[in-house]
């Protein structure tokens, strides 16, 4: 009976690996939006050079793990030009929230540094999207409108496939995890009807995880 109890206890201990929690921060390796211009109208886009959010990981036996992140970034774009005799300028701002769910495998050849690879799915949704449009027909006639559904908006939510790899470095009680990730999204958030603005289906990121 005692050997059976010890065997069950060892099995439960092996499976009951701890969670780790922390933060991930990094930079995009390409633009969230690509903008262009024509003879009559031009878009300009800005990708804020930071990504940040909480992260949690479930450590499993045999070098396996499951990771879930909530990553935030800010974006904005503006447009200006003349359409049908109307001088128009617009500015839009919004938030992009990314939710990756990843399976991870760590190689355990070294005690302190562990290379790892991960893959999974991610969901991305927009919030707080606001566009202000100023239209001038004549010097004395200007109208201003605000909308949360710009004409170039295609969808506020999409999902995609994620893959990446990096290193897990243990420093005392802290784990540092620099990583390169690639995401292929299933749909574009923005598609301008005139082809001057669109969001990228391919996304690259450099992330640094700090977990305890």
C-alpha positions as CSV (number, residue, x, y, z in Angstrom):
1,X,0.0,0.0,0.0
2,X,2.8,2.4,0.9
3,X,4.7,2.0,-2.4
4,X,1.4,2.6,-4.3
5,X,0.8,5.8,-2.2
6,X,4.4,7.0,-2.9
7,X,3.9,6.3,-6.6
8,X,0.7,8.3,-6.8
9,X,2.2,11.1,-4.8
10,X,5.2,11.3,-7.2
11,X,2.8,11.3,-10.2
12,X,0.7,14.1,-8.8
13,X,3.8,16.1,-7.9
14,X,5.2,15.7,-11.4
15,X,1.9,16.9,-13.0
16,X,1.2,19.7,-10.5
17,X,3.8,22.0,-11.9
18,X,3.5,25.7,-10.9
19,X,2.2,28.6,-12.8
20,X,4.4,31.6,-13.6
21,X,3.2,35.1,-14.0
22,X,4.8,38.3,-15.2
23,X,4.9,40.8,-18.0
24,X,5.9,40.9,-21.7
25,X,7.1,43.9,-23.5
26,X,8.7,44.4,-26.9
27,X,8.6,46.2,-30.2
28,X,7.0,45.4,-33.6
29,X,9.3,44.3,-36.4
30,X,7.0,45.7,-39.1
31,X,4.2,48.3,-39.3
32,X,0.7,47.6,-38.1
33,X,-0.6,49.8,-41.0
34,X,0.9,50.5,-44.5
35,X,0.0,53.8,-46.1
36,X,0.4,55.3,-49.5
37,X,-0.6,58.4,-51.5
38,X,-2.2,59.2,-54.8
39,X,-2.4,62.5,-56.8
40,X,-5.6,63.5,-54.9
41,X,-5.3,61.9,-51.5
42,X,-2.7,60.6,-49.1
43,X,-2.6,58.5,-45.9
44,X,0.0,58.6,-43.2
45,X,0.2,55.9,-40.5
46,X,2.1,55.6,-37.3
47,X,2.9,52.4,-35.4
48,X,3.8,53.1,-31.8
49,X,7.1,51.2,-31.1
50,X,6.0,49.3,-28.0
51,X,4.0,46.2,-27.1
52,X,3.2,45.4,-23.5
53,X,0.9,43.3,-21.3
54,X,0.6,40.5,-18.7
55,X,1.6,36.9,-19.4
56,X,0.9,33.6,-17.6
57,X,2.4,30.1,-18.2
58,X,1.5,26.7,-17.0
59,X,4.6,24.5,-16.7
60,X,4.1,20.8,-17.7
61,X,6.4,17.8,-17.5
62,X,8.9,16.9,-20.3
63,X,9.7,20.5,-21.2
64,X,6.1,21.4,-22.2
65,X,4.1,24.4,-21.3
66,X,1.1,26.5,-22.1
67,X,1.3,30.3,-22.3
68,X,-1.4,32.9,-22.5
69,X,-0.7,36.6,-23.1
70,X,-2.6,39.9,-23.3
71,X,-0.6,42.3,-25.5
72,X,-1.5,45.9,-26.1
73,X,-0.4,48.4,-28.7
74,X,-1.6,51.9,-29.8
75,X,-1.9,53.0,-33.4
76,X,-3.0,56.1,-35.4
77,X,-3.3,57.3,-38.9
78,X,-4.4,60.3,-40.8
79,X,-5.4,61.3,-44.3
80,X,-5.8,64.4,-46.4
81,X,-6.6,65.5,-49.9
82,X,-9.3,66.8,-52.3
83,X,-12.2,64.6,-53.3
84,X,-14.9,65.9,-55.7
85,X,-13.9,69.5,-54.9
86,X,-14.1,69.0,-51.2
87,X,-10.9,69.4,-49.1
88,X,-10.9,66.6,-46.5
89,X,-8.6,65.8,-43.6
90,X,-9.1,62.9,-41.2
91,X,-7.4,61.5,-38.2
92,X,-8.0,58.2,-36.4
93,X,-6.7,56.6,-33.3
94,X,-7.3,53.2,-31.7
95,X,-6.1,50.3,-29.5
96,X,-5.2,46.8,-30.7
97,X,-5.4,44.0,-28.2
98,X,-3.7,40.7,-29.0
99,X,-4.5,37.4,-27.2
100,X,-2.0,34.6,-28.0
101,X,-2.5,31.1,-26.7
102,X,0.6,29.0,-27.3
103,X,2.0,25.6,-26.7
104,X,5.7,25.7,-25.8
105,X,8.5,23.2,-25.7
106,X,11.8,23.9,-23.9
107,X,15.0,22.2,-24.7
108,X,16.8,21.2,-21.5
109,X,20.4,20.7,-22.6
110,X,21.6,23.5,-20.4
111,X,20.8,24.3,-16.8
112,X,20.5,28.1,-16.9
113,X,19.6,28.8,-20.6
114,X,16.9,26.8,-22.3
115,X,16.1,27.4,-25.9
116,X,12.4,27.1,-26.7
117,X,9.9,27.1,-29.6
118,X,6.2,27.8,-29.4
119,X,3.2,27.8,-31.7
120,X,-0.5,28.4,-31.4
121,X,-3.4,30.7,-32.2
122,X,-4.0,34.4,-31.5
123,X,-7.0,36.7,-31.5
124,X,-6.7,40.4,-32.2
125,X,-9.4,43.0,-31.5
126,X,-9.7,46.8,-31.9
127,X,-11.1,49.1,-29.2
128,X,-11.5,52.8,-28.8
129,X,-11.4,53.4,-32.5
130,X,-12.3,57.1,-33.3
131,X,-12.0,59.0,-36.5
132,X,-12.5,62.7,-36.9
133,X,-13.2,64.1,-40.4
134,X,-13.0,67.7,-41.3
135,X,-14.5,68.7,-44.7
136,X,-14.2,72.1,-46.3
137,X,-16.3,73.1,-49.3
138,X,-15.5,76.7,-49.2
139,X,-13.3,78.8,-46.9
140,X,-16.4,79.7,-44.8
141,X,-18.1,76.3,-44.8
142,X,-16.4,73.6,-42.8
143,X,-18.0,70.5,-41.2
144,X,-16.6,68.1,-38.6
145,X,-17.8,64.6,-38.1
146,X,-16.7,61.8,-35.7
147,X,-17.2,58.1,-36.3
148,X,-16.1,54.8,-34.8
149,X,-16.5,53.0,-38.1
150,X,-14.2,54.6,-40.7
151,X,-14.8,53.8,-44.4
152,X,-11.5,51.9,-44.5
153,X,-12.4,49.6,-41.5
154,X,-12.8,46.0,-42.7
155,X,-13.2,44.2,-39.4
156,X,-12.6,44.9,-35.7
157,X,-11.6,41.3,-34.8
158,X,-9.5,38.7,-36.5
159,X,-7.5,35.6,-35.5
160,X,-4.3,34.0,-36.8
161,X,-1.5,31.4,-36.4
162,X,1.5,32.2,-34.3
163,X,5.0,30.6,-34.2
164,X,8.2,31.7,-32.5
165,X,11.3,30.8,-30.6
166,X,13.7,32.2,-28.1
167,X,15.7,31.6,-24.9
168,X,14.6,31.2,-21.3
169,X,17.2,32.4,-18.9
170,X,16.9,31.9,-15.2
171,X,18.4,34.7,-13.0
172,X,17.8,33.9,-9.3
173,X,14.0,33.8,-9.0
174,X,13.4,35.6,-12.3
175,X,13.0,34.1,-15.8
176,X,13.9,36.3,-18.7
177,X,12.6,35.1,-22.1
178,X,13.6,37.1,-25.2
179,X,11.7,35.8,-28.2
180,X,11.0,36.5,-31.9
181,X,7.4,35.8,-32.9
182,X,5.6,35.7,-36.3
183,X,1.9,35.9,-36.7
184,X,-0.2,35.3,-39.9
185,X,-3.6,37.0,-39.5
186,X,-6.7,35.6,-41.2
187,X,-8.1,39.0,-42.1
188,X,-7.1,42.6,-42.4
189,X,-8.5,45.2,-39.9
190,X,-8.3,48.0,-42.5
191,X,-8.7,48.0,-46.3
192,X,-9.0,51.4,-48.0
193,X,-11.3,51.1,-51.1
194,X,-8.7,53.1,-53.1
195,X,-5.8,50.9,-52.0
196,X,-4.0,53.6,-50.1
197,X,-4.2,52.1,-46.6
198,X,-4.3,48.6,-45.3
199,X,-3.2,46.6,-42.2
200,X,-0.6,43.9,-42.6
201,X,-1.5,40.2,-42.6
202,X,2.0,39.3,-41.5
203,X,3.2,40.5,-38.1
204,X,6.7,40.2,-36.6
205,X,7.5,41.0,-32.9
206,X,10.5,41.0,-30.6
207,X,9.3,40.3,-27.0
208,X,11.0,40.1,-23.7
209,X,9.1,38.1,-21.0
210,X,9.8,38.7,-17.3
211,X,8.2,36.0,-15.1
212,X,8.3,34.9,-11.5
